[in-house]
Amino acid sequence: MAEPLKNHFDRNLVELLASRFEAIAHDFDGPRFITTLLAAFPTLELKDRINLIADELRASLPDDYPTALSMVVSVAETDGIEEFAAWPLCSFVERHGLVDPPESLAAMEQLTRQFSCEFAIRPFLEHHLDLTLTHLHRWTQSDDETVRRLPSEGTRPHLPWGPKVTALLDDPEIGVGLLTKLRHDESETVRRSVANHLNDIARNHPDRVVEIAGEWSDDPTVEPSMIRHALRRRVKKGHPGAR
């Protein structure tokens, strides 16, 4: 049986984060940070552990948000901070970054290279849609595939574990505008996200996805496997035009 994901957020991870923040923030109280988190962890599940780490970081770093955020980004870029160790750093922006959307969105371009900011960006889509879309459209041109994946994955209407964003459910064209720019992406990871996003759209707007699939099928530079993956549920349901 696979180890529960919550167990990755343990003493080793907490001590690693504490040591990195102590190195750049002279007022950071590492022992208090560690003790507080480890005392609470036994009763907490995965997302609650992540959120608590993010909240304790906010309480332990300077009150000035841009200063605290710059420290979070600096730690994220140090050796050994990746995947699970970086997730609470993304959650820091998700939970506390709405006080300064421009700074927070700029930071996500760096943070998502360590752990996807697909969850962190959801509150910004909900509360600052136009500003967030400006960044997302720019990121489709990034040289880094993890940054290019974020515009597709972060705007999925039914992102697993992600809070719903009303605008994305109501208007599929918000996502389609991004997916169109990514449909030829050289990265299979990005193309798979595009297909999953289309599959999400099809839950509420099936005819639109079948229409898009038809248009893209006529483009020889679009991977047929991506279109098939996007239509997988429509095919199972026997939707007219899905093949």
C-alpha positions as CSV (number, residue, x, y, z in Angstrom):
1,M,0.0,0.0,0.0
2,A,1.3,3.4,-0.9
3,E,2.3,5.7,1.9
4,P,-0.4,8.5,2.6
5,L,0.7,11.8,1.0
6,K,0.2,13.5,4.3
7,N,3.2,11.6,5.7
8,H,5.5,13.5,3.4
9,F,4.8,16.5,5.6
10,D,6.8,15.4,8.5
11,R,9.6,16.4,10.8
12,N,12.2,16.2,8.1
13,L,10.3,18.6,5.8
14,V,9.5,21.0,8.6
15,E,13.1,21.1,9.8
16,L,14.3,21.6,6.2
17,L,12.0,24.6,5.7
18,A,12.9,26.1,9.1
19,S,16.6,25.9,8.3
20,R,16.2,27.6,5.0
21,F,14.2,30.4,6.4
22,E,16.5,30.9,9.4
23,A,19.3,31.4,6.9
24,I,17.7,34.4,5.3
25,A,15.4,35.8,8.0
26,H,17.2,36.7,11.1
27,D,14.0,37.0,13.2
28,F,12.6,33.6,12.0
29,D,12.0,31.4,15.1
30,G,12.8,28.0,13.8
31,P,12.3,26.0,17.0
32,R,8.9,27.6,17.6
33,F,7.9,26.9,13.9
34,I,8.9,23.3,14.2
35,T,7.3,22.7,17.6
36,T,4.0,24.3,16.6
37,L,3.6,22.3,13.4
38,L,4.7,18.9,14.8
39,A,2.3,19.3,17.7
40,A,-0.6,19.8,15.3
41,F,0.2,17.3,12.6
42,P,-1.1,14.1,14.2
43,T,-4.7,15.3,14.0
44,L,-4.4,16.9,10.5
45,E,-4.9,15.5,7.0
46,L,-2.9,16.4,3.9
47,K,-4.3,19.8,2.9
48,D,-4.7,21.0,6.5
49,R,-1.0,20.2,7.1
50,I,0.0,22.2,4.0
51,N,-2.2,25.1,5.0
52,L,-0.9,25.2,8.5
53,I,2.7,25.4,7.3
54,A,1.7,28.3,5.0
55,D,-0.1,30.1,7.8
56,E,2.8,29.6,10.2
57,L,5.2,30.9,7.6
58,R,3.0,34.0,7.3
59,A,3.1,34.5,11.1
60,S,6.8,34.0,11.2
61,L,8.0,36.2,8.4
62,P,8.0,40.0,8.2
63,D,4.6,41.7,8.3
64,D,5.3,43.5,5.0
65,Y,3.9,41.0,2.4
66,P,6.3,41.8,-0.5
67,T,9.3,41.3,1.8
68,A,7.9,38.0,3.1
69,L,7.1,36.9,-0.4
70,S,10.6,37.6,-1.6
71,M,11.9,35.3,1.1
72,V,9.4,32.5,0.1
73,V,10.6,32.7,-3.5
74,S,14.3,32.7,-2.4
75,V,13.8,29.6,-0.3
76,A,11.9,27.9,-3.1
77,E,14.9,28.4,-5.4
78,T,17.4,26.7,-3.0
79,D,18.6,23.2,-3.5
80,G,16.3,20.5,-2.0
81,I,13.2,22.6,-2.0
82,E,11.1,20.9,-4.7
83,E,7.8,18.9,-5.0
84,F,6.3,18.4,-1.5
85,A,8.7,20.9,0.3
86,A,7.6,23.6,-2.2
87,W,3.9,22.9,-2.0
88,P,3.4,25.0,1.2
89,L,5.3,27.8,-0.4
90,C,2.8,27.9,-3.2
91,S,0.0,27.7,-0.6
92,F,1.5,30.8,1.1
93,V,0.6,32.8,-2.0
94,E,-2.7,31.1,-2.4
95,R,-3.8,31.9,1.2
96,H,-2.1,35.2,1.8
97,G,-1.3,36.7,-1.6
98,L,-4.5,38.5,-2.5
99,V,-3.3,41.5,-0.6
100,D,-0.9,42.2,-3.5
101,P,-2.0,40.4,-6.7
102,P,0.7,41.8,-9.0
103,E,3.5,40.7,-6.7
104,S,1.9,37.3,-6.0
105,L,1.3,36.5,-9.7
106,A,4.9,37.5,-10.6
107,A,6.1,35.1,-7.8
108,M,4.1,32.2,-9.2
109,E,6.1,32.2,-12.4
110,Q,9.1,31.2,-10.2
111,L,7.3,29.0,-7.6
112,T,5.5,26.8,-10.2
113,R,8.9,25.6,-11.4
114,Q,9.3,23.8,-8.1
115,F,5.7,22.7,-7.5
116,S,2.7,23.6,-9.7
117,C,0.8,26.7,-8.7
118,E,-2.4,25.3,-10.2
119,F,-4.1,25.5,-6.8
120,A,-2.5,28.8,-5.8
121,I,-3.8,30.6,-8.8
122,R,-7.5,29.8,-8.3
123,P,-8.3,32.7,-5.8
124,F,-6.7,35.1,-8.3
125,L,-8.9,33.8,-11.1
126,E,-11.9,34.2,-8.9
127,H,-11.1,37.8,-7.6
128,H,-8.7,39.3,-10.3
129,L,-9.6,37.5,-13.5
130,D,-8.4,40.0,-16.1
131,L,-5.1,40.6,-14.4
132,T,-4.5,36.9,-13.9
133,L,-5.3,36.1,-17.5
134,T,-2.8,38.6,-18.7
135,H,-0.1,36.7,-16.9
136,L,-1.4,33.3,-18.0
137,H,-1.4,34.3,-21.7
138,R,2.1,35.5,-21.3
139,W,3.2,32.3,-19.7
140,T,2.0,30.2,-22.6
141,Q,5.2,31.5,-24.4
142,S,7.6,30.6,-21.5
143,D,10.7,28.6,-22.2
144,D,9.9,26.4,-19.2
145,E,7.3,23.7,-19.7
146,T,6.2,23.8,-16.1
147,V,5.3,27.5,-16.5
148,R,3.5,26.8,-19.8
149,R,1.5,24.0,-18.2
150,L,0.1,26.4,-15.5
151,P,-2.2,28.3,-17.9
152,S,-3.9,25.1,-18.9
153,E,-3.9,23.2,-15.6
154,G,-4.7,26.2,-13.4
155,T,-7.8,27.1,-15.4
156,R,-9.3,23.7,-15.6
157,P,-13.0,24.1,-14.8
158,H,-13.0,20.9,-12.7
159,L,-9.5,20.8,-11.4
160,P,-9.1,17.9,-8.9
161,W,-8.7,19.3,-5.4
162,G,-9.0,22.8,-6.8
163,P,-11.8,25.2,-5.6
164,K,-14.4,26.0,-8.3
165,V,-14.1,29.3,-10.2
166,T,-17.5,30.5,-11.4
167,A,-16.2,32.2,-14.5
168,L,-14.4,29.1,-15.8
169,L,-17.6,27.0,-15.4
170,D,-19.8,29.6,-17.1
171,D,-17.5,30.6,-20.0
172,P,-15.4,27.9,-21.7
173,E,-13.8,30.4,-24.0
174,I,-11.6,31.7,-21.1
175,G,-9.8,28.4,-21.2
176,V,-10.1,27.8,-24.9
177,G,-8.2,31.0,-25.6
178,L,-5.2,29.6,-23.6
179,L,-5.5,26.0,-24.9
180,T,-5.4,27.2,-28.5
181,K,-2.0,28.7,-27.9
182,L,-0.8,25.4,-26.3
183,R,-2.3,22.9,-28.6
184,H,1.0,22.5,-30.5
185,D,3.2,22.4,-27.4
186,E,6.3,20.3,-27.7
187,S,5.9,19.0,-24.1
188,E,3.7,15.9,-23.7
189,T,3.0,17.1,-20.1
190,V,1.5,20.3,-21.4
191,R,-0.5,18.6,-24.2
192,R,-1.9,16.1,-21.6
193,S,-3.0,19.1,-19.5
194,V,-4.7,20.6,-22.6
195,A,-6.6,17.3,-23.2
196,N,-7.6,17.1,-19.6
197,H,-8.8,20.7,-19.7
198,L,-11.0,20.0,-22.7
199,N,-12.3,16.9,-21.0
200,D,-13.3,19.2,-18.1
201,I,-15.1,21.6,-20.4
202,A,-17.0,18.8,-22.0
203,R,-18.8,18.1,-18.7
204,N,-20.7,21.4,-19.1
205,H,-20.2,22.3,-22.7
206,P,-19.9,19.0,-24.7
207,D,-20.9,20.4,-28.1
208,R,-18.2,23.1,-27.9
209,V,-15.5,20.5,-27.2
210,V,-16.6,18.3,-30.1
211,E,-16.5,21.4,-32.3
212,I,-13.0,22.2,-31.1
213,A,-11.8,18.7,-31.7
214,G,-13.2,18.8,-35.2
215,E,-11.3,22.0,-35.9
216,W,-8.1,20.7,-34.5
217,S,-8.3,17.4,-36.2
218,D,-7.9,19.2,-39.5
219,D,-4.6,20.6,-38.3
220,P,-1.8,18.0,-39.1
221,T,0.4,19.6,-36.5
222,V,-2.0,18.7,-33.6
223,E,-1.3,15.3,-32.0
224,P,-4.3,13.0,-32.7
225,S,-3.7,11.3,-29.3
226,M,-4.3,14.6,-27.5
227,I,-7.7,14.9,-29.2
228,R,-8.6,11.3,-28.5
229,H,-7.8,11.9,-24.8
230,A,-9.8,15.0,-24.7
231,L,-12.9,13.2,-26.1
232,R,-12.6,10.0,-24.1
233,R,-15.7,10.6,-22.0
234,R,-17.7,11.9,-25.0
235,V,-16.8,8.8,-26.9
236,K,-17.9,6.5,-24.0
237,K,-21.2,8.4,-23.9
238,G,-21.8,8.1,-27.6
239,H,-21.9,11.8,-28.1
240,P,-22.6,12.7,-31.8
241,G,-19.5,13.9,-33.5
242,A,-17.1,12.4,-31.0
243,R,-14.8,9.8,-32.5
